[in-house]
Amino acid sequence: MEITPIDLREIDKRASNVYEGIIVTAKRARQINSENKIEFNALLSTIPEATTDDESEDIDNPAQLKIALELEQRPKPHLQALKEFLDGKIEFEYKN
């Protein structure tokens, strides 16, 4: 995994301060992660469970493994959220 530096001045431009931008990004990352979990569980529910004996070892279901690997290839939620924030796709406001 490569390390990409982030210009904090870009975050500061989009929010009143860096910390506010980080909080907005973190909340969006949690939303993305929740959406990914829901999608993963929905995909898993379509796969029939493999029947195993109690004495045998747990054998991974190949279809389940394929879905898990596909989802792992996606960008991480915090990187998606940060990109959305820097692209101006996230709108936020304070509660009154």
Contact map, one row per residue, 1 for C-alpha under 8 A:
111000000000000000000000000000000000000000000000000000000000000000000000000000000000000000000000
111100000000000000000000000000000000000000000000000000000000000000000000000000000000000000000000
111110000000000000000000000000000000000000000000000000000000000000000000000000000000000000000000
011111000000000000000000000000000000000000000000000000000000000000000000000000000000000000000000
001111100000000000000000000000000000000000000000000000000000000000000000000000000000000000000000
000111110000000000000000000000000000000000000000000000000000000000000000000000000000000000000000
000011111110000000000000000000000000000000000000000000000000000000000000000000000000000000000000
000001111111000001000000000000000000000000000000000000000000000000000000000000000000000000000000
000000111111100001000000000000000000000000000000000000000000000000000000000000000000000000000000
000000111111110000000000000000000000000000000000000000000000000000000000000000000000010000000000
000000111111111011001100000000000000000000000000000000000000000000000000000000000000110000000000
000000011111111111001000000000000000000000000000000000000000000000000000000000000000000000000000
000000001111111110000000000000000000000000000000000000000000000000000000000000000000000000000000
000000000111111100001000000000000000000000000000000000000000000000000000000000000000110100000000
000000000011111111011000000000000000000000000000000000000000000000000000000000000000000000000000
000000000001111111011000000000000000000000000000000000000000000000000000000000000000000000000000
000000000011101111111000000000000000000000000000000000000000000000000000000000000000000000000000
000000011011001111111100000000000000000000000000000000000000000000000000000000000000000000000000
000000000000000011111110000000000000000000000000000000000000000000000000000000000000000000000000
000000000000001111111111000000000000000000000000000000000000000000000000000000000000000000000000
000000000011011111111111100000000000000000000000000000000000000000000000000000000000100000000000
000000000010000001111111110000000000000000000000000000000000000000000000000000000000000000000000
000000000000000000111111111000000000000000000000000000000000000000000000000000000000000000000000
000000000000000000011111111100000000000000000000000000000000000000000000000000000000000000010000
000000000000000000001111111110000000000000000000000000000000000000000000000001001100100000000000
000000000000000000000111111111000000000000000000000000000000000000000000000001001000000000000000
000000000000000000000011111111100000000000000000000000000000000000000000000000000000000000000000
000000000000000000000001111111110000000000000000000000000000000000000000000001001000000000000000
000000000000000000000000111111111000000000000000000000000000000000000000000011111000000000000000
000000000000000000000000011111111100000000000000000000000000000000000000000010000000000000000000
000000000000000000000000001111111110000000000000000000000000000000000000000000000000000000000000
000000000000000000000000000111111111000000000000000000000000000000000000000010001000000000000000
000000000000000000000000000011111111100000000000000000000000000000000000000010000000000000000000
000000000000000000000000000001111111110000000000000000000000000000000000000000000000000000000000
000000000000000000000000000000111111111000000000000000000000000000000000000000000000000000000000
000000000000000000000000000000011111111100000000000000000000000000000000000000000000000000000000
000000000000000000000000000000001111111110000000000000000000000000000000000000000000000000000000
000000000000000000000000000000000111111111000000000000000000000000000000000000000000000000000000
000000000000000000000000000000000011111111100000000000000000000000000000000000000000000000000000
000000000000000000000000000000000001111111110000000000000000000000110010000000000000000000000000
000000000000000000000000000000000000111111111000000000000000000000000000000000000000000000000000
000000000000000000000000000000000000011111111100000000000000000000000000000000000000000000000000
000000000000000000000000000000000000001111111110000000000000000000100000000000000000000000000000
000000000000000000000000000000000000000111111110000000000000000100100000000000000000000000000000
000000000000000000000000000000000000000011111111000000000000000000000000000000000000000000000000
000000000000000000000000000000000000000001111111000000000000000000000000000000000000000000000000
000000000000000000000000000000000000000000111111100000000000001100000000000000000000000000000000
000000000000000000000000000000000000000000001111110000000000000000000000000000000000000000000000
000000000000000000000000000000000000000000000011111000000000100000000000000000000000000000000000
000000000000000000000000000000000000000000000001111100000000100000000000000000000000000000000000
000000000000000000000000000000000000000000000000111110000000000000000000000000000000000000000000
000000000000000000000000000000000000000000000000011111010110000000000000000000000000000000000000
000000000000000000000000000000000000000000000000001111110000000000000000000000000000000000000000
000000000000000000000000000000000000000000000000000111111000000000000000000000000000000000000000
000000000000000000000000000000000000000000000000000011111000000000000000000000000000000000000000
000000000000000000000000000000000000000000000000000111111100000000000000000000000000000000000000
000000000000000000000000000000000000000000000000000001111110000000000000000000000000000000000000
000000000000000000000000000000000000000000000000000100011111000000000000000000000000000000000000
000000000000000000000000000000000000000000000000000100001111100000000000000000000000000000000000
000000000000000000000000000000000000000000000000000000000111110110000000000000000000000000000000
000000000000000000000000000000000000000000000000110000000011111110000000000000000000000000000000
000000000000000000000000000000000000000000000000000000000001111111000000000000000000000000000000
000000000000000000000000000000000000000000000010000000000000111111100000000000000000000000000000
000000000000000000000000000000000000000000010010000000000001111111110000000000000000000000000000
000000000000000000000000000000000000000000000000000000000001111111111000000000000000000000000000
000000000000000000000000000000000000000000000000000000000000011111111100000000000000000000000000
000000000000000000000000000000000000000100110000000000000000001111111110000000000000000000000000
000000000000000000000000000000000000000100000000000000000000000111111111000000000000000000000000
000000000000000000000000000000000000000000000000000000000000000011111111100000000000000000000000
000000000000000000000000000000000000000000000000000000000000000001111111110000000000000000000000
000000000000000000000000000000000000000100000000000000000000000000111111110000000000000000000000
000000000000000000000000000000000000000000000000000000000000000000011111111000000000000000000000
000000000000000000000000000000000000000000000000000000000000000000001111111000000000000000000000
000000000000000000000000000000000000000000000000000000000000000000000111111100000000000000000000
000000000000000000000000000000000000000000000000000000000000000000000001111110110000000000000000
000000000000000000000000000000000000000000000000000000000000000000000000011111110000000000000000
000000000000000000000000000011011000000000000000000000000000000000000000001111111000000000000000
000000000000000000000000110110000000000000000000000000000000000000000000000111111100000000000000
000000000000000000000000000010000000000000000000000000000000000000000000001111111110000000000000
000000000000000000000000000010000000000000000000000000000000000000000000001111111111000000000000
000000000000000000000000110110010000000000000000000000000000000000000000000011111111100000000000
000000000000000000000000100000000000000000000000000000000000000000000000000001111111110000000000
000000000000000000000000000000000000000000000000000000000000000000000000000000111111111000000000
000000000000000000000000000000000000000000000000000000000000000000000000000000011111111111000000
000000000010010000001000100000000000000000000000000000000000000000000000000000001111111111000000
000000000110010000000000000000000000000000000000000000000000000000000000000000000111111110000000
000000000000000000000000000000000000000000000000000000000000000000000000000000000011111110000000
000000000000010000000000000000000000000000000000000000000000000000000000000000000001111111100000
000000000000000000000000000000000000000000000000000000000000000000000000000000000001111111100000
000000000000000000000000000000000000000000000000000000000000000000000000000000000001100111110000
000000000000000000000000000000000000000000000000000000000000000000000000000000000000000111111000
000000000000000000000001000000000000000000000000000000000000000000000000000000000000000001111100
000000000000000000000000000000000000000000000000000000000000000000000000000000000000000000111110
000000000000000000000000000000000000000000000000000000000000000000000000000000000000000000011111
000000000000000000000000000000000000000000000000000000000000000000000000000000000000000000001111
000000000000000000000000000000000000000000000000000000000000000000000000000000000000000000000111
